[in-house]
Amino acid sequence: MATTINYYIAPRERKDGTFSVKIRVTHNRVSRYINTSIYITRAQVARDGVHIKDATVEVKVSELLMEMRKTLMGIAYANYMTADQLVDALNSQADRQQAFRLDLFDFADQQMAAMEPKTAEGYRTALNAVKRFIKKDHIDINEITSAWVRRFREFLETEPQVVGKKGTKYRQKSRGSRAVSYYLGCLRSLHNKARLIYNDDDAGHIVIPRQPFSQKDLVPKMPVTEHRALSVAQVKAVLSAKAKPGSRAELARDVFALSFALAGTNTIDLYNLKTSDLDGILLTYNRAKTDSTRRDHARITLKVIPEAAAVIGKYPGRDGFLLSFADRYANSHEFNRAVNKGLKDVGKMVGIDDIGLQTGHARHSFATIARNVCRIDFDTVNAALNHVHQGTDRIGDIYIARDYTAIWASQEAVMAEVMKAKAEKVTIPAAI
């Protein structure tokens, strides 16, 4: 038998001049009523006396009805209950929801403790934006509605972003669409995780009933990453930059060269390399970004070509580290930031300061030169970047030992192309 849930305006006017709004549950043709905390005045009631004409109150009542209907869907064997039993079950579920409290930030702290440091840092930045939006350090997860998310998105899109000092003042600019998408994505991930942990769908115990991110296009799609590839001549110019010995620019140039020679290895992985990772001229490590999410732990073996060996020999590490970067910087984040600052100086030296030279350019440049200049096949370039296998035979990867020789050949081919080029001070082209 069908069950309907609607609102009902009590006909009797209270002493304070208001009318109570109740929830009417009709089950097996029997109606029962559930009290709410919503009261309206005569001016908010339509002429027919049964409908609410105040839009604000109507939205509030509609949200309450939606939650009640979702709760009904989660009650096992509802069709076999009497109207009184069903109302008791709905009231019990409502009581559980009202008694349940989960602070978003406390829950996020628990989840971030199990994340990779760089991932946790991104979530922390997103949560700091939430704190600026609500102007407090606590928010119950059930306060987050679709309307709340929409307002938070508008806040992110309009909040000025501090990007640095200019003289004695901070410069501000609008936040990019990538940041808006990322922040909302972090929040959605935390909300979904909380629902998975605390809701018991089988038992009908739904303490987090709302699904604020279910509306289409509420979270904008992440824009396509801008290509950051240098030309062969520009790479040669960076590698040949005459930096002052011992300067930050020298360090940045050398790290760029090492990353490029090692098929675009990220700075976090260069920072974490151990002496045990190097076996003769072969370097094996797990890529930090995807180590915990891939079955093969993103393991790769690269060849230490002469250009890479020169940098490794120049920065010997200690206490088990292959390179001395851990001696100079407290963590990989500080190391990456220092290198990027130094690369800005290098960019000025070689006449490409307009592109904002960063460590990521080494990775993008290696891939682009390998594919478009050296004509190395896409699968080999993809493997050299240590991306997950994109083919149709991923199961075969479990049984077939990986052959890295094609990757090593690509490292040598790309570097040879750069070394024979003439360093030029040229503006980055639109496409290579």
C-alpha positions as MATLAB code, in Angstrom:
seq = 'MATTINYYIAPRERKDGTFSVKIRVTHNRVSRYINTSIYITRAQVARDGVHIKDATVEVKVSELLMEMRKTLMGIAYANYMTADQLVDALNSQADRQQAFRLDLFDFADQQMAAMEPKTAEGYRTALNAVKRFIKKDHIDINEITSAWVRRFREFLETEPQVVGKKGTKYRQKSRGSRAVSYYLGCLRSLHNKARLIYNDDDAGHIVIPRQPFSQKDLVPKMPVTEHRALSVAQVKAVLSAKAKPGSRAELARDVFALSFALAGTNTIDLYNLKTSDLDGILLTYNRAKTDSTRRDHARITLKVIPEAAAVIGKYPGRDGFLLSFADRYANSHEFNRAVNKGLKDVGKMVGIDDIGLQTGHARHSFATIARNVCRIDFDTVNAALNHVHQGTDRIGDIYIARDYTAIWASQEAVMAEVMKAKAEKVTIPAAI';
ca = [
       0.000    0.000    0.000;
       1.328    3.466   -0.922;
       2.547    5.817    1.778;
       2.372    9.594    1.375;
       4.078   12.273    3.427;
       2.921   15.902    3.161;
       2.625   18.934    5.385;
      -0.547   19.936    7.173;
      -1.489   23.333    8.627;
      -3.410   22.914   11.854;
      -6.729   24.840   11.540;
      -6.767   26.094   15.139;
      -5.004   29.414   15.703;
      -2.723   29.465   18.740;
      -2.864   32.145   21.435;
       0.217   33.845   19.936;
      -1.577   34.201   16.587;
       0.323   31.427   14.773;
      -0.605   28.083   13.239;
       1.464   24.937   13.712;
       2.764   23.066   10.680;
       2.652   19.273   11.050;
       3.788   16.359    8.911;
       0.876   14.162    7.807;
       1.815   10.523    7.165;
      -0.866    8.515    5.356;
      -0.177    4.793    5.398;
      -2.646    2.050    4.497;
      -5.298    4.787    4.225;
      -4.724    5.808    7.848;
      -3.327    9.278    8.615;
      -1.117   10.181   11.548;
       0.565   13.509   12.371;
       4.088   14.421   13.457;
       4.737   17.740   15.190;
       7.408   20.115   13.860;
       9.027   23.283   15.197;
       7.629   25.343   12.312;
       4.891   27.930   13.030;
       3.405   30.432   10.595;
       1.162   33.476   10.790;
      -2.157   33.950    9.024;
      -0.430   36.223    6.483;
       1.810   33.296    5.475;
      -1.140   31.005    4.747;
      -2.793   30.933    1.321;
      -6.497   31.768    0.960;
      -7.444   28.104    0.766;
      -6.036   27.609    4.259;
      -4.091   24.465    3.308;
      -1.061   25.832    1.504;
       1.888   27.976    2.575;
       2.426   31.091    0.466;
       5.603   32.332    2.150;
       8.462   31.150   -0.106;
      11.077   31.024    2.669;
       8.907   28.871    4.931;
       7.872   26.703    1.995;
      11.527   25.900    1.194;
      12.151   24.971    4.840;
       9.101   22.691    4.912;
      10.050   21.139    1.565;
      13.517   20.244    2.893;
      11.913   18.656    5.948;
       9.544   16.611    3.762;
      12.427   15.493    1.560;
      14.396   14.273    4.565;
      11.334   12.471    5.937;
      10.742   10.725    2.602;
      14.396    9.661    2.412;
      14.068    8.270    5.929;
      10.965    6.325    4.883;
      12.883    4.728    2.016;
      15.487    3.459    4.481;
      13.022    1.768    6.858;
      12.996   -1.974    6.293;
       9.571   -3.681    6.007;
       7.706   -0.359    6.106;
       4.910   -1.871    3.998;
       4.185   -4.397    6.753;
       3.858   -1.801    9.522;
       0.728   -0.130   10.800;
       0.462    3.653   10.518;
       1.326    4.021   14.225;
       4.359    1.738   13.905;
       5.596    3.635   10.885;
       5.264    6.996   12.623;
       7.143    5.614   15.630;
       9.931    4.441   13.309;
      10.079    7.845   11.598;
      10.187    9.625   14.952;
      12.949    7.305   16.213;
      15.018    7.972   13.115;
      14.467   11.737   13.486;
      15.559   11.534   17.123;
      18.754    9.730   16.081;
      19.469   12.391   13.469;
      18.912   15.203   15.962;
      21.104   13.478   18.555;
      23.878   12.827   16.029;
      26.540   15.486   15.807;
      29.683   15.359   13.701;
      31.984   18.329   13.462;
      33.313   18.547    9.910;
      36.755   19.743   10.982;
      37.242   17.056   13.650;
      36.212   14.395   11.146;
      38.526   15.886    8.513;
      41.470   15.790   10.955;
      40.908   12.048   11.427;
      40.796   11.441    7.678;
      43.814   13.629    6.873;
      45.945   11.718    9.378;
      45.856    8.757    6.964;
      46.563   10.811    3.820;
      49.823   11.517    2.064;
      51.268   14.810    3.410;
      50.783   16.694    0.145;
      47.180   15.464   -0.178;
      46.425   16.384    3.433;
      47.881   19.830    2.824;
      45.426   20.388   -0.038;
      42.480   19.335    2.139;
      43.702   21.648    4.915;
      43.737   24.585    2.491;
      40.169   23.768    1.404;
      38.971   23.549    5.018;
      40.611   26.863    5.862;
      38.489   28.381    3.099;
      35.396   26.885    4.769;
      36.401   28.514    8.066;
      36.775   31.883    6.358;
      33.333   31.422    4.820;
      31.475   30.495    8.035;
      33.681   32.695   10.270;
      33.983   29.984   12.927;
      35.982   26.829   13.650;
      33.124   24.330   13.935;
      30.231   23.245   11.740;
      27.968   20.214   12.077;
      27.983   18.134    8.914;
      24.170   18.203    8.732;
      24.283   21.978    8.352;
      25.770   21.485    4.890;
      22.952   21.665    2.341;
      22.896   22.208   -1.423;
      22.054   25.864   -0.807;
      25.007   26.110    1.600;
      27.360   24.579   -0.985;
      26.092   27.005   -3.616;
      26.801   29.981   -1.347;
      30.258   28.567   -0.516;
      31.023   28.251   -4.216;
      30.021   31.874   -4.784;
      32.286   32.849   -1.884;
      35.234   30.997   -3.435;
      34.640   32.570   -6.830;
      34.582   36.110   -5.434;
      37.029   35.994   -2.500;
      40.248   37.845   -3.368;
      43.334   35.666   -3.235;
      46.519   37.002   -1.657;
      49.375   36.175   -4.015;
      52.322   38.070   -2.515;
      53.688   41.460   -1.638;
      54.220   44.380   -3.951;
      56.201   46.975   -2.061;
      54.489   47.111    1.329;
      51.082   45.959    0.108;
      49.651   42.542   -0.713;
      48.501   41.985   -4.280;
      45.150   40.274   -4.745;
      43.542   38.436   -7.608;
      40.465   36.270   -8.209;
      40.846   32.584   -7.432;
      41.151   30.340  -10.476;
      38.519   27.768  -11.458;
      40.889   24.902  -10.638;
      40.999   25.963   -6.989;
      37.206   26.290   -6.767;
      36.739   22.815   -8.238;
      39.431   21.326   -6.000;
      38.127   22.861   -2.753;
      34.554   21.734   -3.429;
      35.841   18.312   -4.466;
      37.658   17.923   -1.135;
      34.519   18.878    0.756;
      32.409   16.448   -1.292;
      34.889   13.638   -0.655;
      34.778   14.228    3.121;
      30.971   14.371    3.136;
      30.653   11.139    1.142;
      33.163    9.432    3.437;
      31.177   10.479    6.522;
      27.949    9.133    5.013;
      29.685    5.841    4.239;
      31.013    5.486    7.785;
      28.071    6.662    9.890;
      24.980    5.736    7.861;
      23.669    2.163    8.013;
      21.498    1.834    4.922;
      20.628   -1.811    5.565;
      19.250   -1.047    9.021;
      17.660    2.213    7.943;
      19.789    4.238   10.398;
      20.486    7.361    8.375;
      22.079    9.957   10.646;
      23.418   12.035    7.730;
      20.388   12.191    5.417;
      21.379   15.073    3.183;
      23.259   14.612   -0.079;
      24.174   18.238   -0.822;
      26.490   17.392   -3.721;
      23.978   15.299   -5.670;
      22.827   18.239   -7.793;
      24.392   18.236  -11.243;
      27.043   20.865  -11.955;
      27.118   22.050   -8.329;
      30.830   21.253   -8.282;
      32.475   22.680  -11.433;
      34.574   20.321  -13.504;
      38.330   20.612  -13.160;
      39.638   22.565  -16.173;
      42.175   20.891  -18.426;
      45.733   21.495  -17.247;
      47.569   24.078  -19.315;
      50.481   22.601  -21.239;
      53.778   23.756  -19.737;
      56.276   22.455  -22.251;
      59.424   24.330  -23.234;
      60.984   24.047  -26.660;
      64.194   22.075  -27.104;
      66.161   25.349  -27.333;
      64.571   26.671  -24.155;
      65.428   23.528  -22.217;
      69.006   23.803  -23.451;
      69.049   27.441  -22.305;
      67.855   26.483  -18.803;
      70.389   23.669  -18.473;
      73.155   26.015  -19.667;
      72.215   28.953  -17.425;
      75.257   30.569  -15.765;
      74.133   30.726  -12.149;
      76.268   31.962   -9.264;
      77.874   29.019   -7.424;
      76.037   28.229   -4.206;
      73.023   30.335   -5.166;
      69.387   29.304   -5.131;
      69.359   29.719   -8.902;
      72.167   27.172   -9.243;
      70.262   24.678   -7.111;
      67.095   25.280   -9.147;
      68.913   24.797  -12.454;
      70.485   21.559  -11.240;
      67.204   20.171   -9.887;
      65.476   21.035  -13.176;
      68.260   19.214  -15.046;
      68.018   16.160  -12.778;
      64.223   16.004  -13.089;
      64.409   16.343  -16.881;
      67.146   13.703  -17.170;
      65.069   11.318  -15.044;
      62.000   11.538  -17.290;
      60.337   14.359  -15.366;
      60.670   12.911  -11.859;
      58.818   15.128   -9.366;
      60.703   17.069   -6.690;
      58.989   15.175   -3.856;
      60.467   11.960   -5.231;
      63.917   13.506   -5.723;
      63.809   14.732   -2.121;
      62.876   11.286   -0.767;
      65.361    9.198   -2.772;
      67.468    6.820   -0.632;
      70.927    5.469   -1.335;
      69.336    2.010   -1.446;
      67.266    3.142   -4.449;
      70.399    3.398   -6.592;
      71.928    0.224   -7.987;
      74.802    1.065  -10.286;
      73.278    3.198  -13.050;
      69.680    2.164  -12.277;
      67.418    4.146   -9.952;
      64.225    2.525   -8.617;
      61.581    4.285   -6.532;
      57.837    4.478   -5.907;
      56.154    7.660   -7.107;
      54.796    9.402   -3.995;
      51.746   10.870   -5.713;
      50.236    7.486   -6.599;
      52.119    5.047   -4.370;
      49.104    4.358   -2.144;
      46.512    4.185   -4.933;
      48.126    1.762   -7.382;
      48.543   -1.977   -7.173;
      52.176   -1.705   -8.317;
      52.826    1.183   -5.877;
      53.822    3.280   -8.921;
      57.238    1.647   -8.956;
      59.616    2.564  -11.768;
      63.259    1.991  -12.692;
      65.071    4.765  -14.572;
      68.550    4.935  -16.027;
      70.961    7.414  -14.459;
      72.224    8.948  -17.681;
      75.430   11.093  -17.468;
      73.527   14.393  -17.028;
      71.668   12.923  -14.042;
      74.816   11.349  -12.599;
      76.563   14.745  -12.641;
      73.878   16.308  -10.434;
      73.687   13.308   -8.080;
      77.461   13.486   -7.615;
      77.253   17.223   -6.912;
      74.665   16.878   -4.101;
      75.603   13.770   -2.087;
      73.225   13.029    0.760;
      73.729   11.500    4.172;
      71.786    9.450    6.750;
      70.519    7.166    4.014;
      69.349    9.916    1.630;
      70.765    9.831   -1.895;
      70.744   13.630   -2.246;
      71.471   16.432    0.210;
      68.111   18.167   -0.249;
      66.808   16.720    3.036;
      69.764   18.332    4.819;
      68.854   21.762    3.479;
      65.059   21.726    3.727;
      62.682   20.465    6.417;
      60.326   18.745    3.975;
      59.668   18.222    0.277;
      57.174   21.095    0.172;
      59.770   23.635    1.347;
      62.264   22.135   -1.085;
      59.867   22.463   -4.027;
      59.016   26.036   -3.084;
      62.697   27.026   -2.900;
      63.408   25.431   -6.282;
      60.490   27.244   -7.900;
      61.745   30.544   -6.522;
      65.173   29.821   -7.931;
      63.703   28.900  -11.318;
      62.158   32.362  -11.559;
      65.706   33.738  -11.400;
      66.847   31.216  -13.983;
      63.949   32.221  -16.240;
      65.129   35.829  -16.121;
      68.686   34.777  -16.968;
      67.659   32.950  -20.132;
      64.928   35.324  -21.271;
      61.844   33.203  -20.524;
      60.728   34.888  -17.305;
      57.335   35.595  -18.918;
      56.252   31.968  -18.586;
      56.803   31.625  -14.833;
      59.302   28.758  -14.993;
      58.497   25.989  -12.475;
      59.563   22.439  -11.698;
      56.534   21.127  -13.588;
      58.005   22.451  -16.840;
      60.706   19.756  -16.687;
      58.123   16.972  -16.688;
      55.925   18.540  -19.377;
      58.940   19.344  -21.539;
      60.356   15.834  -21.338;
      57.029   14.311  -22.390;
      56.418   16.776  -25.220;
      59.921   16.544  -26.684;
      59.867   12.755  -26.415;
      56.577   12.491  -28.298;
      56.638   15.400  -30.744;
      60.349   15.789  -31.480;
      61.849   12.338  -30.927;
      58.647   10.621  -32.137;
      58.684    8.110  -29.276;
      55.427    6.152  -29.100;
      52.766    7.326  -26.705;
      52.770    4.185  -24.520;
      56.498    4.518  -23.865;
      56.158    8.209  -22.963;
      53.250    7.353  -20.678;
      55.302    4.632  -19.006;
      58.300    6.953  -18.608;
      56.055    9.416  -16.772;
      55.042    6.499  -14.509;
      51.367    6.848  -15.346;
      49.014    3.920  -14.847;
      48.707    1.601  -17.844;
      45.935    2.857  -20.162;
      45.627   -0.172  -22.443;
      43.071   -2.954  -22.458;
      45.379   -5.599  -20.976;
      45.957   -4.275  -17.470;
      45.458   -7.783  -16.028;
      48.466   -8.892  -18.070;
      50.611   -6.451  -16.124;
      50.221   -8.706  -13.093;
      51.971  -11.602  -14.807;
      54.379   -9.923  -17.225;
      57.602   -8.473  -15.820;
      58.083   -4.873  -16.908;
      60.775   -4.056  -19.456;
      62.226   -0.594  -18.832;
      64.699   -0.559  -21.711;
      62.385    1.509  -23.936;
      62.091    4.096  -21.167;
      65.876    4.244  -20.776;
      66.253    4.714  -24.523;
      63.732    7.573  -24.406;
      65.723    9.293  -21.642;
      68.878    9.145  -23.758;
      67.112   10.234  -26.964;
      65.456   13.271  -25.392;
      68.650   14.429  -23.681;
      70.664   13.938  -26.888;
      68.166   16.124  -28.751;
      68.571   18.872  -26.162;
      72.358   18.653  -25.953;
      72.847   19.092  -29.698;
      70.525   22.111  -29.786;
      71.660   25.705  -29.588;
      70.481   27.550  -26.502;
      68.299   30.453  -27.533;
      66.477   33.243  -25.755;
      63.122   32.726  -27.414;
      59.531   33.185  -26.394;
      57.660   29.961  -25.678;
      55.650   28.880  -28.713;
      51.922   28.201  -28.623;
      52.558   24.583  -29.606;
      55.605   22.435  -30.293;
];
